[in-house]
Amino acid sequence: MSEMRKITVFVPAKLLASAQDYTAKGVSETVREGLERLTRARFYEQLRALKGKVKFDDFDLAELRKDREFDAHDNVIDRG
């Protein structure tokens, strides 16, 4: 994880309790997960905006995979 910041946040008690019930984690972990979800949502929103604007037809998957090593589940094995 990158650099951490300590913050003070005022949130409705019921909202925090509900979120903690959902995550089954502490306050910091719950807030962190919520922020991560917002960041991912924005990324996917930007990705959806590219729909139909990027052409992927002209590539050869076998050629792209030549310099990679894969495990039994077809996941890339990171040797770096």
PyMOL commands that place a pseudoatom at each C-alpha (Angstrom):
pseudoatom trace, name=CA, resn=MET, resi=1, chain=A, elem=C, hetatm=0, pos=[0.000, 0.000, 0.000]
pseudoatom trace, name=CA, resn=SER, resi=2, chain=A, elem=C, hetatm=0, pos=[1.189, 3.546, -0.605]
pseudoatom trace, name=CA, resn=GLU, resi=3, chain=A, elem=C, hetatm=0, pos=[1.648, 6.408, 1.830]
pseudoatom trace, name=CA, resn=MET, resi=4, chain=A, elem=C, hetatm=0, pos=[-1.028, 6.538, 4.516]
pseudoatom trace, name=CA, resn=ARG, resi=5, chain=A, elem=C, hetatm=0, pos=[-2.884, 9.601, 5.846]
pseudoatom trace, name=CA, resn=LYS, resi=6, chain=A, elem=C, hetatm=0, pos=[-4.721, 9.874, 9.122]
pseudoatom trace, name=CA, resn=ILE, resi=7, chain=A, elem=C, hetatm=0, pos=[-8.060, 11.655, 8.756]
pseudoatom trace, name=CA, resn=THR, resi=8, chain=A, elem=C, hetatm=0, pos=[-11.016, 12.623, 10.904]
pseudoatom trace, name=CA, resn=VAL, resi=9, chain=A, elem=C, hetatm=0, pos=[-14.359, 11.956, 9.273]
pseudoatom trace, name=CA, resn=PHE, resi=10, chain=A, elem=C, hetatm=0, pos=[-17.854, 12.633, 10.537]
pseudoatom trace, name=CA, resn=VAL, resi=11, chain=A, elem=C, hetatm=0, pos=[-20.360, 10.113, 9.177]
pseudoatom trace, name=CA, resn=PRO, resi=12, chain=A, elem=C, hetatm=0, pos=[-23.869, 9.115, 10.207]
pseudoatom trace, name=CA, resn=ALA, resi=13, chain=A, elem=C, hetatm=0, pos=[-23.595, 6.375, 12.853]
pseudoatom trace, name=CA, resn=LYS, resi=14, chain=A, elem=C, hetatm=0, pos=[-26.243, 4.201, 11.185]
pseudoatom trace, name=CA, resn=LEU, resi=15, chain=A, elem=C, hetatm=0, pos=[-24.454, 4.440, 7.814]
pseudoatom trace, name=CA, resn=LEU, resi=16, chain=A, elem=C, hetatm=0, pos=[-21.144, 3.375, 9.338]
pseudoatom trace, name=CA, resn=ALA, resi=17, chain=A, elem=C, hetatm=0, pos=[-22.774, 0.555, 11.317]
pseudoatom trace, name=CA, resn=SER, resi=18, chain=A, elem=C, hetatm=0, pos=[-24.534, -0.706, 8.202]
pseudoatom trace, name=CA, resn=ALA, resi=19, chain=A, elem=C, hetatm=0, pos=[-21.308, -0.601, 6.193]
pseudoatom trace, name=CA, resn=GLN, resi=20, chain=A, elem=C, hetatm=0, pos=[-19.424, -2.418, 8.955]
pseudoatom trace, name=CA, resn=ASP, resi=21, chain=A, elem=C, hetatm=0, pos=[-22.133, -5.064, 9.112]
pseudoatom trace, name=CA, resn=TYR, resi=22, chain=A, elem=C, hetatm=0, pos=[-21.631, -5.585, 5.389]
pseudoatom trace, name=CA, resn=THR, resi=23, chain=A, elem=C, hetatm=0, pos=[-17.828, -5.713, 5.449]
pseudoatom trace, name=CA, resn=ALA, resi=24, chain=A, elem=C, hetatm=0, pos=[-17.497, -7.407, 8.852]
pseudoatom trace, name=CA, resn=LYS, resi=25, chain=A, elem=C, hetatm=0, pos=[-14.416, -5.206, 9.357]
pseudoatom trace, name=CA, resn=GLY, resi=26, chain=A, elem=C, hetatm=0, pos=[-13.345, -2.318, 11.560]
pseudoatom trace, name=CA, resn=VAL, resi=27, chain=A, elem=C, hetatm=0, pos=[-13.909, 1.358, 10.883]
pseudoatom trace, name=CA, resn=SER, resi=28, chain=A, elem=C, hetatm=0, pos=[-10.635, 2.011, 9.022]
pseudoatom trace, name=CA, resn=GLU, resi=29, chain=A, elem=C, hetatm=0, pos=[-10.955, -1.097, 6.884]
pseudoatom trace, name=CA, resn=THR, resi=30, chain=A, elem=C, hetatm=0, pos=[-14.579, -0.295, 6.048]
pseudoatom trace, name=CA, resn=VAL, resi=31, chain=A, elem=C, hetatm=0, pos=[-13.794, 3.293, 5.043]
pseudoatom trace, name=CA, resn=ARG, resi=32, chain=A, elem=C, hetatm=0, pos=[-10.792, 2.100, 3.022]
pseudoatom trace, name=CA, resn=GLU, resi=33, chain=A, elem=C, hetatm=0, pos=[-12.926, -0.471, 1.199]
pseudoatom trace, name=CA, resn=GLY, resi=34, chain=A, elem=C, hetatm=0, pos=[-15.546, 2.175, 0.422]
pseudoatom trace, name=CA, resn=LEU, resi=35, chain=A, elem=C, hetatm=0, pos=[-12.906, 4.499, -1.037]
pseudoatom trace, name=CA, resn=GLU, resi=36, chain=A, elem=C, hetatm=0, pos=[-11.427, 1.659, -3.093]
pseudoatom trace, name=CA, resn=ARG, resi=37, chain=A, elem=C, hetatm=0, pos=[-14.871, 0.824, -4.455]
pseudoatom trace, name=CA, resn=LEU, resi=38, chain=A, elem=C, hetatm=0, pos=[-15.415, 4.442, -5.488]
pseudoatom trace, name=CA, resn=THR, resi=39, chain=A, elem=C, hetatm=0, pos=[-12.045, 4.479, -7.242]
pseudoatom trace, name=CA, resn=ARG, resi=40, chain=A, elem=C, hetatm=0, pos=[-12.850, 1.243, -9.103]
pseudoatom trace, name=CA, resn=ALA, resi=41, chain=A, elem=C, hetatm=0, pos=[-16.311, 2.528, -10.035]
pseudoatom trace, name=CA, resn=ARG, resi=42, chain=A, elem=C, hetatm=0, pos=[-14.762, 5.617, -11.602]
pseudoatom trace, name=CA, resn=PHE, resi=43, chain=A, elem=C, hetatm=0, pos=[-12.234, 3.489, -13.506]
pseudoatom trace, name=CA, resn=TYR, resi=44, chain=A, elem=C, hetatm=0, pos=[-14.977, 1.233, -14.902]
pseudoatom trace, name=CA, resn=GLU, resi=45, chain=A, elem=C, hetatm=0, pos=[-17.057, 4.285, -15.799]
pseudoatom trace, name=CA, resn=GLN, resi=46, chain=A, elem=C, hetatm=0, pos=[-14.123, 5.652, -17.819]
pseudoatom trace, name=CA, resn=LEU, resi=47, chain=A, elem=C, hetatm=0, pos=[-13.583, 2.230, -19.392]
pseudoatom trace, name=CA, resn=ARG, resi=48, chain=A, elem=C, hetatm=0, pos=[-17.252, 2.018, -20.430]
pseudoatom trace, name=CA, resn=ALA, resi=49, chain=A, elem=C, hetatm=0, pos=[-16.916, 5.453, -22.038]
pseudoatom trace, name=CA, resn=LEU, resi=50, chain=A, elem=C, hetatm=0, pos=[-14.336, 3.900, -24.397]
pseudoatom trace, name=CA, resn=LYS, resi=51, chain=A, elem=C, hetatm=0, pos=[-16.787, 1.268, -25.632]
pseudoatom trace, name=CA, resn=GLY, resi=52, chain=A, elem=C, hetatm=0, pos=[-16.677, 1.184, -29.400]
pseudoatom trace, name=CA, resn=LYS, resi=53, chain=A, elem=C, hetatm=0, pos=[-13.753, 3.614, -29.589]
pseudoatom trace, name=CA, resn=VAL, resi=54, chain=A, elem=C, hetatm=0, pos=[-10.871, 1.143, -29.284]
pseudoatom trace, name=CA, resn=LYS, resi=55, chain=A, elem=C, hetatm=0, pos=[-10.277, -1.480, -31.935]
pseudoatom trace, name=CA, resn=PHE, resi=56, chain=A, elem=C, hetatm=0, pos=[-8.886, -4.819, -30.714]
pseudoatom trace, name=CA, resn=ASP, resi=57, chain=A, elem=C, hetatm=0, pos=[-9.253, -6.812, -33.938]
pseudoatom trace, name=CA, resn=ASP, resi=58, chain=A, elem=C, hetatm=0, pos=[-5.687, -6.520, -35.189]
pseudoatom trace, name=CA, resn=PHE, resi=59, chain=A, elem=C, hetatm=0, pos=[-3.695, -8.467, -32.608]
pseudoatom trace, name=CA, resn=ASP, resi=60, chain=A, elem=C, hetatm=0, pos=[-2.505, -12.032, -32.290]
pseudoatom trace, name=CA, resn=LEU, resi=61, chain=A, elem=C, hetatm=0, pos=[-2.977, -13.370, -28.750]
pseudoatom trace, name=CA, resn=ALA, resi=62, chain=A, elem=C, hetatm=0, pos=[-0.392, -16.125, -29.235]
pseudoatom trace, name=CA, resn=GLU, resi=63, chain=A, elem=C, hetatm=0, pos=[2.160, -13.525, -30.333]
pseudoatom trace, name=CA, resn=LEU, resi=64, chain=A, elem=C, hetatm=0, pos=[1.434, -11.324, -27.312]
pseudoatom trace, name=CA, resn=ARG, resi=65, chain=A, elem=C, hetatm=0, pos=[1.875, -14.291, -24.960]
pseudoatom trace, name=CA, resn=LYS, resi=66, chain=A, elem=C, hetatm=0, pos=[5.255, -15.432, -26.332]
pseudoatom trace, name=CA, resn=ASP, resi=67, chain=A, elem=C, hetatm=0, pos=[7.314, -13.696, -23.645]
pseudoatom trace, name=CA, resn=ARG, resi=68, chain=A, elem=C, hetatm=0, pos=[5.016, -14.733, -20.775]
pseudoatom trace, name=CA, resn=GLU, resi=69, chain=A, elem=C, hetatm=0, pos=[4.882, -17.796, -18.576]
pseudoatom trace, name=CA, resn=PHE, resi=70, chain=A, elem=C, hetatm=0, pos=[1.526, -19.113, -17.340]
pseudoatom trace, name=CA, resn=ASP, resi=71, chain=A, elem=C, hetatm=0, pos=[0.416, -21.364, -14.477]
pseudoatom trace, name=CA, resn=ALA, resi=72, chain=A, elem=C, hetatm=0, pos=[-2.148, -24.192, -14.708]
pseudoatom trace, name=CA, resn=HIS, resi=73, chain=A, elem=C, hetatm=0, pos=[-5.019, -21.661, -14.463]
pseudoatom trace, name=CA, resn=ASP, resi=74, chain=A, elem=C, hetatm=0, pos=[-3.676, -19.495, -17.303]
pseudoatom trace, name=CA, resn=ASN, resi=75, chain=A, elem=C, hetatm=0, pos=[-2.536, -16.742, -14.924]
pseudoatom trace, name=CA, resn=VAL, resi=76, chain=A, elem=C, hetatm=0, pos=[0.688, -14.919, -15.753]
pseudoatom trace, name=CA, resn=ILE, resi=77, chain=A, elem=C, hetatm=0, pos=[3.596, -15.964, -13.533]
pseudoatom trace, name=CA, resn=ASP, resi=78, chain=A, elem=C, hetatm=0, pos=[5.456, -12.840, -12.443]
pseudoatom trace, name=CA, resn=ARG, resi=79, chain=A, elem=C, hetatm=0, pos=[9.196, -13.473, -12.383]
pseudoatom trace, name=CA, resn=GLY, resi=80, chain=A, elem=C, hetatm=0, pos=[10.113, -9.821, -11.799]
for i in range(1, 80): cmd.bond("trace and resi %d" % i, "trace and resi %d" % (i + 1))
show_as sticks, trace
zoom trace
